[in-house]
Structure formats: C-alpha cells, structure tokens
Amino acid sequence: MAEKKTVGFHTLGCKVNQSETEAMTALFLDKGYQLGDFEEFCDVYVINTCTVTHAGDRKSRQMIRRAKHLNPEAIVVVTGCYAQTSPEAVAAIEDVDIILGTNKRHQIVEEVEQFSGVRKLLVDEKDTLTDFEEISMDRVIQKARAYLKVQEGCEQFCTYCIIPYARGPLRSRSMENTLQEARKLEKAGFREIILTGIHLGAYGKPGEAEAAMGKVQEVTLADLCEMLLNETSFERIRLSSIEPTEVDDHLLRLFAENRRMCRHLHLPLQAGDDSVLEAMHRPYNTEQYRQEMARIRAAVPGIALSTDLMVGFPGETDEQFENSLRFCDEIGFSSMHLFKYSPREGTPAATYPDQVRNEVKDIRSKRMQEMAEKNMLRYMEEHLGQTVEVLIEEQRADGIWLGHTDNYLHVAIDGPCRKNTMVQVQLDKIDGKLIKGKFIE
Ligand code: SF4
C-alpha cells in the first residue's frame, strides 16, 4: 500500500487563522493525507500567514524558508493575510510554490495535487471577495475546543489596520450552514465551540455595497447564538472577540440567562484616551466604553472582560498614554493583549508624520504590561477557594492537566483527568499565569 502523503501546517496570527488552518487540515485529511509535524519532513507545507504586524511578515518569511529546508522537494503553499495583501513580496521568496489568497482555501488540495512545478499565484483583488467561503472542519479533533468561523471581512477601516484590505467586505456564513457545521463538530465530540470572525459582531450585516443595493440585515450574532443554544447540545459556546459597541440587549440577555454562553467577552479597546481613539477611527469614546463595561458586569456577574490595547499610535503624547494607563487600570481587565504600534503600508496611520520612537513605545509597553499583570493577578485572586468547572484540554509532559473555566481562568490540575471532559476543581493557588486546582470529581 502506498504510504500516505503528509501535510504540515504553520499558523501565524489570530484565531480566525487557526480556525482556517483546521478547515484546511480537514480538506487534506478527507483526501487521504496524514497530518505531519511542520518541524519534520512533510510532502506539503502550508504556511497560514499574518500581516497585522511587521513581526508577522518576518515570521511568515522565515517559516516559508524553513519548509523548503526541511524537504527541498516539498510543495510549499502560502496563504492568509500576508499572501493576500503582499502577493508580490511572497512571490519574491524563491521557495514558494503556491500562493493562495484569503478566499481560495477551499481549492487548496486540488491546487497541490495539480501542481506541475510551475509556481501558481491565486490571489483575487480585495473588492472581488464577496462570498463567504463555507469550508468545513469536522474531521480534526486536535483540541477539546473547536473554532467555528462564521464571519469574514471588515469595513471599519481603523486607521492603523491592514485587515480590511486583506479580508475584504463583510460577509457571513448562513445560519443553516453554521448549524450544519456545528452539528458536525458536536458529532465529532467537541464540548465547546468558539465562534470566530474578522468582525464577529457584524455577523449578518450586509457589506456597504450590498446595503447600497438594498440588502438589509436579517439576522444578528445574538440570533445565531440563540439558534445554537436551542439546536445543539454544546456545553459551552464562546465568542472570540467583538467590538464594545456590539453587545446588544439580546446578546447580553443570552449571557445573563444561559450558563452555556461562556462568561467571557474580549472587547478591543485599543486606547484609553478620546483623542487617540478618534484618530484611530474607533467607534466609541472612553465614557461609552466605561458605560458598556458597567452594563455588561451588572448583567453577567463574574464575567471576564479582556481587551486589546495598542501603545505608541502616531501622535500619542505622554499625557495621552497616561490617560490610557489610568483608564485600563480603572476598568480592571482580566487580561490584556498589548501591541506596540507598527506602521502597515497602505493604511492612513502609516503616513502620519508624528510617529512615536521605538524606545518610547518600549517604555510604555512595559508600564502597560505591569498594570495588566497586576489586574490579571487580582482577577485570579478573586476566584481562589471557589469550586469551578474546567474543560480539560491537554496534558503537560509532567502529567499536569490544563484547561479553562467558562470565564477563561487557565487552570492546572494534578489529578485523574481525561482530555475533553468537564471536571469540578477547587481553585487553590496562583502559579504564574495559571491557577492550580484540586480535582473534586
Ligand atoms: S475593526 Fe478595526 S481593528 Fe478590527 S479588523 Fe476592522 S479595521 Fe481592523
């Protein structure tokens, strides 16, 4: 019997990319491939790239070179946001065989199998990306939690962000197709699904061009969640990240009334100073954000609120940074993802004259990090002594099991656990970013 061909993936960037890698993995497995380790010999290497920061671009290029080094005969496919926004830069790297844009992933296996040694560049212009790419991902159970991508594209055009150029206009997976996919994931044994999208809160919203032609919004993210709560039996439904202005009353009611909705919202703030928010073209000011957080916390006690924050946006003064620092401390996020601004070619902010020096960004980032860690610690301490439910996701080499609570505490358990089961744990002690827990049943 012929040996199965192997495919290895390397994924950079966000949860949407992770979800898309899972979907592509399923396509390869369906065609009889075996999943290999990217760091070892494979017949096909797929690099799912990111372009949100310069580090993402650089890492993407490194991994492309690494793949051909591991097997000079391998077929190297590059997809994702860097491939979509900079196909020429990717094509300039000698080792790339196939470059796939962000709406061509469903063709990946066919393109690999038909590859004749002549490089293929399959990247559509952003404006032609109009359909939601409904690729399935029921075959892969690498994790206890499955990402289900339900939305693509963003039209907010925050002034620092390259994503709308990489991902094109708003479009959504239909409710029917989402349910079909969710049922496959349920049947495959997942206990938790994480709904993802580039602009998840805009689920169901027509793009500007469609709206101009009279298309109206018929369903919302809350409708989608309610349908999944009613039609599936997942023990947990989690949202990856939504804009702070998009938590409508319907969605909040679902969180408040149904414990299967994970009590965790990631609501990107980006800056805690009104002038900076305006320059970033974010759709709220600090007072609106503050009120939103109070409204959510009042409705859903114990909810984890996390955020993304950027330091060193062009023109950010010391005073504006101090405002940000104070504001974030006041909100007291359970965790913060911090970014140092880096200019992305093609975005308005990249052309702003008053770029902040790297040394200043480093200092601000460090101070923000210290405050973020203090609040994370406080959030974890609030839970010590409590008995919580943890979904077991993996076992470390030292035998300790790891998993998350619904409100996103990362728990380490020394006990008789099994992957992909829910266990009751008493939270005991903080160990870095983990909380150690005693297994109860
Ligand atoms: S909302 Fe803003 S930051 Fe988020 S993807 Fe869209 S443009 Fe980028």
Residues whose N, C-alpha, C, O or C-beta is under 5 A from the ligand:
A	BS01	SF4	C154 Q156 F157 C158 C161 I163 I198
